[in-house]
């Protein structure tokens, strides 16, 4: 890392909502007796941005399910979003975005289209899906009502693990879920800036080292930061005997955010660099069987100090570099958080079941 560990300490909540103005809400259905093929086990997660935020996206997986991602190209006209939807249900789950739009319209949040009538808005709600249909009943997936209720529930405090879009998530051979993390930079040109991530971990790839049982995502900062230590031979034998995930559609999706003022092109660079954290925590990542997608948000509320730069470079280049480095760390941490926070659903064992010392 170009930043020292001392320069990337966690924010107050160690969550996405440490970036001011961001709110997160979940809605899901989960039957206690759900199995692979029966019962309810799916949901969605909404990141709401009152007042809007500059946004971008980077899609790296070979099988994405997305909505409004073309709109986020830095060369296109619309430069802000009102919410981001992360959902289960594969392509069916994109219907939840209609409910998010309905909530936003009712609260007059969106692009104002008529100065004389504040109710005439067009909310901008990009989204991405994970493939969780085999967990629970295939026919039970998020609807527009899910999105509405998740938007309604959005707050600074929110749960992680098997909630929202993470209810049916499966991370390789073990249970996936929703995870989050944040850092507040304490030095450099980006001192005082907050960077954070929220991730729904549902990859086909492995999330832990078969030799040690430690999550791959502890590699940058070490297992001590997470209170972990290597597994026993007995624990490893059980974990390594689990069957490989047997579906052809998977996907890890998420949001990285900062209060540093970034334009759409710089937001896109933050989203691109954030994928480095995904690749550190999942092996393999960005496969043809995943639709790995990361959205980026900038609320622009932090004050930064521009560095003296040659005229060929943007004045905020060094700030962007520090923010991008932190974004990768946050995604890495958030994936570990998702794995450690998850519990068993539909017979899929959780990390804490296999390695209970953690």
Secondary structure, DSSP 4 states (H G I P E B T S, - for coil): --S-GGGEE--SSSSGGGSTTEEEEEEEEE-TT-BBTBS-EEEEEEEEEEEEEEEEEEE-SSS--EESTGGGSTTSS--EEEEEEEESSGGGGGGHHHHHHHHHHHTT-SEE--TT-TT-EE--EEEEE---TTSB-TT----HHHHHHHHHH-BSS---BSSGGGTT-EETTEE-EEEEEEEEE-SSTTTT-EEEEEEEE--SSBSB-TTT--BGGGTTT-GGGGT--PPPHHHHHHHHTSPPP--S----EEEEEESS---HHHHHHHHHHHHHHHHHHSBS-S-TT---EEEEEE---S---PPP--TTS-TTHHHHHHHHHHHHHHHHHHHHHHHHH---BTTBPPHHHHSTT-
